[in-house]
Amino acid sequence: MKEELIARVVQVLRINMSWMTWNLFLAFIPLALSVWLFRFKRGGSWLWWLGFLVFYAFLPNAPYLLTDVIHLIDDIRTIQSVWMITLVLIPVYLLVILSGFEAYVISLINWGYYLHRIGKSQWIWRVELITHFLCAVGVYWGRFLRFNSWDFITQPDAVLTKGVEEILGKQPLVIIAITFVVLAGLYWIMKRVTLGLSQRDSRIGINSGRTNSKTPNI
């Protein structure tokens, strides 16, 4: 019985690994672009603007991982073991979902860093709210209409017609509003955690540097 249960868990994880890996890959594309765009480059060139558009096209993939919790519900019904669900399944899902959302958080932190660098710090919170809304729409398009980021290139007419028509209904607007609130709330929390940990590491590095400066070189 135990061997059968373990085999079932392994099978479920193996099936999930393909879409988890793919979704994480898509989530880390905007993170990589944010480092390139907002940390190392300065806007103005056509290449920067192209990268900026690609960044926003792929950014909803990061918070989209929050909606993958629906797969967890199906897996719980399949495994039906409290210990396996608690010790294996839930930690795996938490790791994947939080990794994706952390990519979203760091991407926006980098965006805010860029705005601060060019003297537009007062725009940071506005840009964050606009981005939360755009990503809420993107998450709805991805989860319910099954659009992908590259559909802006492969079928822009469908995105602009079907996508816009669908979000004007009462139910889609409610879902998008709830998604916006969830994104804004989680982002506010995780941004402070991320910046807090970053500042703590910086202080540790500074103190370590001071300590090392007092030790003789070998």
VEXDREN-2710 file (C-alpha; in Angstrom, 1 decimal):
% VEXDREN-2710
k/r/px/py/pz
1/MET/0.0/0.0/0.0
2/LYS/2.8/2.4/0.9
3/GLU/4.7/1.6/-2.3
4/GLU/1.6/2.1/-4.3
5/LEU/1.0/5.5/-2.7
6/ILE/4.6/6.6/-3.3
7/ALA/4.4/5.5/-6.9
8/ARG/1.2/7.6/-7.3
9/VAL/2.9/10.7/-5.8
10/VAL/5.9/10.2/-8.1
11/GLN/3.6/9.9/-11.1
12/VAL/1.7/13.1/-10.2
13/LEU/5.0/15.0/-9.6
14/ARG/6.4/13.8/-12.9
15/ILE/3.3/14.9/-14.8
16/ASN/3.3/18.3/-13.1
17/MET/7.0/18.8/-13.6
18/SER/6.6/19.5/-17.3
19/TRP/4.1/22.4/-16.9
20/MET/5.7/23.6/-13.7
21/THR/9.1/23.9/-15.4
22/TRP/7.6/25.6/-18.5
23/ASN/5.5/28.1/-16.4
24/LEU/8.6/28.9/-14.3
25/PHE/10.6/29.5/-17.5
26/LEU/8.0/31.9/-18.8
27/ALA/7.9/33.6/-15.4
28/PHE/11.7/34.2/-15.3
29/ILE/11.8/35.7/-18.8
30/PRO/10.5/39.1/-17.6
31/LEU/12.8/38.9/-14.6
32/ALA/15.8/38.5/-16.9
33/LEU/14.5/41.3/-19.1
34/SER/14.0/43.6/-16.1
35/VAL/17.7/43.2/-15.1
36/TRP/18.8/44.0/-18.6
37/LEU/16.4/46.9/-19.2
38/PHE/16.3/48.6/-15.8
39/ARG/19.7/47.8/-14.2
40/PHE/22.2/47.9/-17.1
41/LYS/20.5/49.8/-19.9
42/ARG/19.1/53.3/-20.3
43/GLY/16.0/53.9/-22.3
44/GLY/15.8/55.6/-25.6
45/SER/16.9/53.2/-28.2
46/TRP/14.6/51.1/-30.3
47/LEU/16.1/47.9/-28.9
48/TRP/15.3/49.1/-25.4
49/TRP/11.7/49.8/-26.3
50/LEU/11.3/46.5/-28.0
51/GLY/12.6/44.7/-24.9
52/PHE/10.3/46.8/-22.8
53/LEU/7.2/45.7/-24.8
54/VAL/8.4/42.0/-24.6
55/PHE/8.9/42.5/-20.9
56/TYR/5.2/43.6/-20.4
57/ALA/4.0/40.9/-22.8
58/PHE/5.6/38.2/-20.6
59/LEU/5.2/39.7/-17.2
60/PRO/1.7/38.3/-16.5
61/ASN/3.3/34.8/-16.7
62/ALA/4.9/35.4/-13.3
63/PRO/1.7/36.0/-11.2
64/TYR/-0.2/33.6/-13.5
65/LEU/1.4/30.8/-11.4
66/LEU/-0.9/31.8/-8.5
67/THR/-3.8/30.3/-10.5
68/ASP/-2.0/27.0/-10.8
69/VAL/-3.4/26.2/-7.4
70/ILE/-6.3/24.6/-9.2
71/HIS/-4.0/21.8/-10.2
72/LEU/-3.2/21.3/-6.5
73/ILE/-6.8/20.6/-5.8
74/ASP/-7.0/17.9/-8.5
75/ASP/-3.8/16.3/-7.2
76/ILE/-5.1/16.3/-3.6
77/ARG/-8.1/14.3/-4.8
78/THR/-5.8/11.9/-6.7
79/ILE/-3.4/11.2/-3.9
80/GLN/-5.7/11.2/-0.9
81/SER/-3.0/10.9/1.7
82/VAL/-2.7/13.7/4.3
83/TRP/1.0/13.0/5.0
84/MET/2.0/12.9/1.3
85/ILE/0.0/16.0/0.6
86/THR/1.4/17.9/3.6
87/LEU/5.0/16.9/3.2
88/VAL/5.5/16.6/-0.5
89/LEU/2.7/18.0/-2.7
90/ILE/2.0/21.3/-0.9
91/PRO/5.7/22.3/-0.4
92/VAL/6.4/21.7/-4.1
93/TYR/3.4/23.8/-5.2
94/LEU/4.4/26.6/-2.7
95/LEU/8.0/26.6/-4.0
96/VAL/6.8/26.9/-7.6
97/ILE/4.1/29.5/-7.0
98/LEU/6.2/31.7/-4.7
99/SER/9.2/31.5/-7.0
100/GLY/7.0/32.7/-9.9
101/PHE/5.5/35.5/-7.8
102/GLU/8.9/36.5/-6.5
103/ALA/10.1/36.9/-10.1
104/TYR/7.2/39.3/-10.5
105/VAL/8.1/41.2/-7.3
106/ILE/11.8/41.6/-8.3
107/SER/10.9/42.6/-11.8
108/LEU/8.8/45.5/-10.5
109/ILE/11.5/46.4/-8.0
110/ASN/14.0/46.7/-10.8
111/TRP/11.4/48.8/-12.7
112/GLY/11.1/51.1/-9.7
113/TYR/14.9/51.3/-9.4
114/TYR/15.0/52.5/-13.0
115/LEU/12.4/55.1/-12.4
116/HIS/14.3/56.3/-9.3
117/ARG/17.5/56.4/-11.4
118/ILE/16.0/58.7/-14.0
119/GLY/14.4/61.0/-11.4
120/LYS/10.8/59.7/-11.6
121/SER/10.5/58.2/-8.2
122/GLN/7.0/59.8/-7.7
123/TRP/5.8/57.5/-10.6
124/ILE/6.8/54.2/-8.9
125/TRP/3.5/53.5/-7.1
126/ARG/1.5/54.6/-10.1
127/VAL/3.4/52.3/-12.4
128/GLU/3.0/49.5/-9.9
129/LEU/-0.8/49.9/-9.8
130/ILE/-1.0/50.1/-13.6
131/THR/1.1/47.0/-13.9
132/HIS/-1.0/45.1/-11.4
133/PHE/-4.1/45.9/-13.5
134/LEU/-2.5/45.0/-16.8
135/CYS/-1.2/41.7/-15.3
136/ALA/-4.7/41.0/-13.8
137/VAL/-6.1/41.3/-17.3
138/GLY/-3.2/39.2/-18.7
139/VAL/-3.8/36.5/-16.1
140/TYR/-7.5/36.4/-17.0
141/TRP/-6.7/36.1/-20.7
142/GLY/-4.3/33.3/-20.0
143/ARG/-6.4/31.3/-17.6
144/PHE/-9.8/31.7/-19.2
145/LEU/-9.2/32.6/-22.8
146/ARG/-6.0/30.5/-23.1
147/PHE/-4.0/33.3/-24.7
148/ASN/-0.2/33.2/-24.6
149/SER/2.3/36.0/-24.5
150/TRP/3.4/35.4/-28.1
151/ASP/-0.2/35.7/-29.3
152/PHE/0.4/39.5/-29.5
153/ILE/2.5/38.7/-32.5
154/THR/0.9/35.5/-33.9
155/GLN/-2.7/36.6/-33.6
156/PRO/-3.0/40.2/-32.5
157/ASP/-6.5/40.6/-34.0
158/ALA/-7.8/37.9/-31.7
159/VAL/-6.2/39.4/-28.7
160/LEU/-7.6/42.9/-29.5
161/THR/-11.1/41.7/-30.5
162/LYS/-12.0/38.6/-28.4
163/GLY/-9.8/39.7/-25.5
164/VAL/-11.3/43.1/-25.2
165/GLU/-14.8/41.9/-25.7
166/GLU/-14.5/39.2/-23.1
167/ILE/-13.2/41.5/-20.3
168/LEU/-16.1/43.9/-20.7
169/GLY/-18.6/41.5/-19.2
170/LYS/-19.7/41.7/-15.6
171/GLN/-18.1/38.4/-14.5
172/PRO/-14.7/39.0/-16.1
173/LEU/-14.5/42.4/-14.5
174/VAL/-15.2/41.0/-11.1
175/ILE/-12.5/38.3/-11.6
176/ILE/-10.0/40.9/-12.9
177/ALA/-10.8/43.2/-9.9
178/ILE/-10.3/40.3/-7.4
179/THR/-7.1/39.4/-9.2
180/PHE/-5.9/43.0/-9.0
181/VAL/-6.5/43.2/-5.3
182/VAL/-4.7/39.9/-4.7
183/LEU/-1.7/41.0/-6.8
184/ALA/-1.5/44.4/-5.1
185/GLY/-1.8/42.9/-1.6
186/LEU/0.7/40.1/-2.1
187/TYR/3.1/42.4/-3.9
188/TRP/3.0/44.9/-1.1
189/ILE/3.9/42.2/1.4
190/MET/6.5/40.4/-0.6
191/LYS/8.2/43.6/-1.8
192/ARG/8.8/44.6/1.8
193/VAL/10.1/41.2/2.7
194/THR/12.4/41.2/-0.3
195/LEU/13.7/44.7/0.3
196/GLY/14.1/43.9/4.0
197/LEU/16.2/40.8/3.3
198/SER/18.2/42.7/0.7
199/GLN/19.0/45.5/3.1
200/ARG/19.9/43.0/5.9
201/ASP/22.3/41.2/3.5
202/SER/23.8/44.6/2.6
203/ARG/24.3/45.5/6.2
204/ILE/25.9/42.0/6.9
205/GLY/28.2/42.5/3.9
206/ILE/29.2/46.0/5.1
207/ASN/29.9/44.7/8.7
208/SER/31.8/41.7/7.3
209/GLY/33.8/44.0/5.1
210/ARG/34.7/46.1/8.1
211/THR/35.7/43.0/10.0
212/ASN/37.8/41.7/7.2
213/SER/39.5/45.1/6.8
214/LYS/40.9/44.8/10.3
215/THR/42.5/41.4/9.6
216/PRO/45.9/41.3/8.0
217/ASN/46.2/40.2/4.4
218/ILE/47.8/36.8/3.9
END
